[in-house]
């Protein structure tokens, strides 16, 4: 006769595990979810070990990846836009191939590098300057579009956080040029800077998705209750801003450094090398964001950042990456 008592310990363990996991199960399972993935200085995408990093990323439950390429200019007011050597085409090509092998939805996101500054401060200062800047920028983006088409990338981001460009340049002309070399089913989008940037960008009707980078302040204490209130308010504002656009919504960047005080200014990256490490603020913030963005009206959500070196992160690191940190376990529990 079968003795039920032998099975009781196993049943009890399964019950405990299921009760712990239940709150963490993703509801919008069709949502594209993953990370912005960037080549680390210590690990080229052409190194065989870089594939392990993408495998680790996929094991979190990610089903998509945003691959970062770079353009550069010398100053915020200059017009000398050119390709950065930070990631070569051959390296990006290898990363895309790895992602395809792993069955990941691929998004290519070129970003501007400006020494001592960032894309949101780019401003040539005159209409003629803007024309020169956008001509150079458009040439580089069209080149990326050809590359994306050749490598069968699923989606291309035409720009990221170009705060001052939305009202000064001819985005429809660039969109037409890109469509000529990067046809459907490839999707094109633009990554606005926070909700204000999303509201200010007037050409969503010409794009396939509405997208933004999302780094609102989450309060000064770093306590979960306060961060929850700030996130709830920000997500409500986002829903109100996008509800009438009738396009899929991608939150192309969100995240939190594992740094003391980071909740007040989660966008601030400049002094992280001097910051005190705080794993709790990152872990709690990521957990709150994962739950808050798990909505039917959010088609994609992507954490900043995951590196090509699988050994990145660790408990001594104040950077944004959740790799090898408590936040990674939170993501794994939620997405899987």
N, C-alpha and C positions, 0 to 999 in steps of 0.2 A: 504493500500500500504506500502511495506517495505521501511523504511527510511534508506538509506545508510549512512546518517550522523551519526547515532548511532554507526555504526560499524567503523567509521574512526579512533577514538582514539585507538581501539584495533589493527587495521591494521597497524597504524603508529608505535605502540609499537613493534609489531611483526617484522616489517621491520627494526627498529633500532636494536633489539636484534639479528636478523639474520645477519645483516651487521657487528655487533661487533664479532659475533661468527665465521663467515665464515673463517677468516684467521687462526683460531685456530683448525680447524677440521683436525684430523689425516688423512693422505692420504693412508698410508700403513696399512689399518685396520686389515690385517691378522697378523701383527707383534705381537709377544709376548711382552708384556709390563707390567712392574710392579716394584717391589721394592725388595731389599735385606731386609729381615725381621729378626730381631734379638730379642731374649728374653731380656727384660729389667730387671735390678736387682729388680725393684719394682713390677714386674708382671710376675709370672711364666705362661707358656703356659697352665698349669693345672688349673689356675684360670678361672672361667667362664667368667669374664669380658675381658679376652684376646681375645676372639672371636670377641668382638666389634671392637677391633683394626683392625683385618683383614677385617671386614665388612666395616669399614671406608676406608681402603685401596682399596678394590674393588670398592667402590663408586667413586673413582677418575677416573674410567675407566680402571683400571688395569685388565688384564685377566690372569696374571701369577704371581708367587711369587718364590723368591729364599730364601730358609730357611737355616739359618746358624747354623751349628754344629761346635764344636771346638775340636782340638787336642792341645797338649801343649808340650813344652820342656823347660828345665831350663835355657839354654843359647843358643846363636846363634851357638856356636861351639860344643854343646853337641849332644848326640845320643839317649837321653832318651825320645823318642817320646811315648806319652801315651794319653789316653782319658782325656779330661778336664771335670770337674764336672760343668762347667758354664752352660751347657744345658744337662740334663739327657735324656736318650732314651725315657722315659715315657713322658717327656715334648715335645720333638720333635714329638713323635707319635701323641699327642693331636693337635699340630699345623698343622700337615699334614692332620689329619682328618677334622679340621676346613676348611682348604684350599680346600679339596675335596668337602665338603658340599657346598662351595661357588662357585664351578665350576672352580677353578683356576688351571692352568697348574703348576705343582710343580717341582722345581729344588732343590736338596739338595747339599749344598756347604760347606764341612768341611774346616775350616781355622785353621792355626797354631797360637797359642798364645805363644809369647816369651817375658818374662818380660823385659821391658825397650827397646824392639827392635821390629822387625816385620819379617814376613816370608822371605822377600827379602834379609835379612842379614844372613839367615841360611847357614852355611858353616862349616862342621866338619873338613876341612883342609887337609884331605888325602884321598886316594882312599879306604883304609881300613875303615876310618871313614865314608865315604859316603856309603859304603856297609852296615855297621852296622845301620846307620841312615835310609837307604832306606828299609832295612829288617823290622825295627820297624814301619816305616811309612806305608809300604805296608800292614802289618798285620792290622793296624787300618783302612786303606781305604777299605780293603776287608770286614772287619766287617761292615763298613758303607754301603758297596754295598749289603751285605745280608739284612741289615736293610731296605735299599731302595727298594729292591725287595719285601720284606715281606709287606711293607706299600704301594706298588704300586706307588712309586714316578716316575714321568715321565722322569727325567734326573738326572744324578749324575756328579758332578765336582770332578775330581781325585786329583786336587791340585790347589792352588791359590797363584800366585805371588812368586813361588819358583825360584827366579832369577838364583841362582847358580846351581840348580839341573838339569837343562835341559841337560847339557853336561856330567854329572857325574854319572847318575843313569840309570838303565835299565827300562825305561818307557814301552817298548813293553811287558816285562814280567808282569808288574803290570796290563796293559790293558788286557792281556790274563786271568789273575787271576780274574779280575773283571767281565769279560764277562762270566766266568763259573758260577758265582753266581748271576749275574744281567743281564739276557738275554734280547734280543730284545722283545718288542719294546722300552725298556728303552734306552735312549740315554746317551752317556758318552762324556765328554769334559774336557778340562783343561783351567784354567783362567790365561793366560799369563799377565805379567806386562807391560802394555802399548804396543805401536807398536813395539818397539825394542825387547821386550820379545816375542811377537808373531812371529817376523822374526827369532828369535833364536831357537824357539822350532821346532824340526825336525820331529815330529811324527803326524802331523795333518791328514795324510792319514789313520791313524789307529783309528781316532776318528770320531764322528758323526757331530760335529760342531766345528768351529774355535771360540775361545772365548778369551776375554781379559778384564782386568780392565783398565779404561781409564781416567787418571787424568793429562793431559798436562797442563802446565802453560797457563793461559789466559791473561797474561800481568800484569803490576803493578798498573794500574790506577783503575781497577774495573769498567771502563766505558763500556757501551754496545758496542759501535763501535769497541773498541779495542778487547774486548772479542770475538766479532763476527769474526774478522779477524783471531784470533788464532784458534778458533773452525773450521772455514772453512779450514784452512791449515791442522789441525790435521785430519779432516775427509777425506780430499783428500789423505793424506798420508796413512790413514787406508784403503781406497778403493784400492789404488795402491798395498798395501802389501797383500791384501786378494783376489784380483781379479783372480789370477791364481790357487788358492787352490781348487776351485769348491766345497766348503762346505758352509752350512748356517753359518752366522756370528751372534754371540751373544755378545753384549757389556754388560758384566755381572755386571759391576759397572761403574757408572759415577755420578757426583754430585758436590756440592759446599757447604762448611759450610756457615752459615749466620754470618760471621765474617769479621771485617774490615781487608782489605789487603789479603783476602783469595784467590783472583784471581791469585796472583803470584805463590802460592804454594798450590793448592787445595788438594793435597795429605797429607798435614801436619796436623795431628790430635793431636799431643802431648800437645800443649798449648792452646787448645780451651777453657778450663775452665777459662783462664785468658784473653781471647780475648774480644775486644769491639764488640758488636752486630752490624751487618749490614744486614738487611733484603733485601735491594735492590740488593746487589751483588749476593745473592743466587737466588732471584726471576728472575733477568735478565739472569744469567748464565743458570739456568734450562730451561728457555724459549728458549734460543738460542740452547741448546743441544737437546731439544725435536724436534725442527724444523730440525736441522742438521742431526739427526739420523733417521728421517722419510723418509727412502729411500727403494726402492724395494730390494736392496741388503743387508739390515739389517733385520735379522729374529727375533732378540730379543734385547730389550733395558731395562735396570734395574737400577733404581736410588738407590744410597746409601744415607740414610738408613731409615727404618720404624721400630718402636719399638712395642713390645707387649702391652705396656701401652698406651692406647688411649689418655691419657692426656700428653704424651710426647711433646716436642717442646715448643711452646709458644713464645711470642715476646721478652722474656728475654734470649733466648737460642741461643748460637753461634754454636751449633753442626750441623752436616750434615742433620739431619732429617728435612723434610719440613712440618712435622705434625704441625697443628695449627699455620701455618705461611703463609704469603702472597704467597710463592712459591706453597703451596698446591692448592690454587685457580687457579694458572697458569696451573698446571698439570691437574686439573679437567676440566678446559676449553678446554685444548688441546686433552686429551685422550677421553673425552666423546663426 
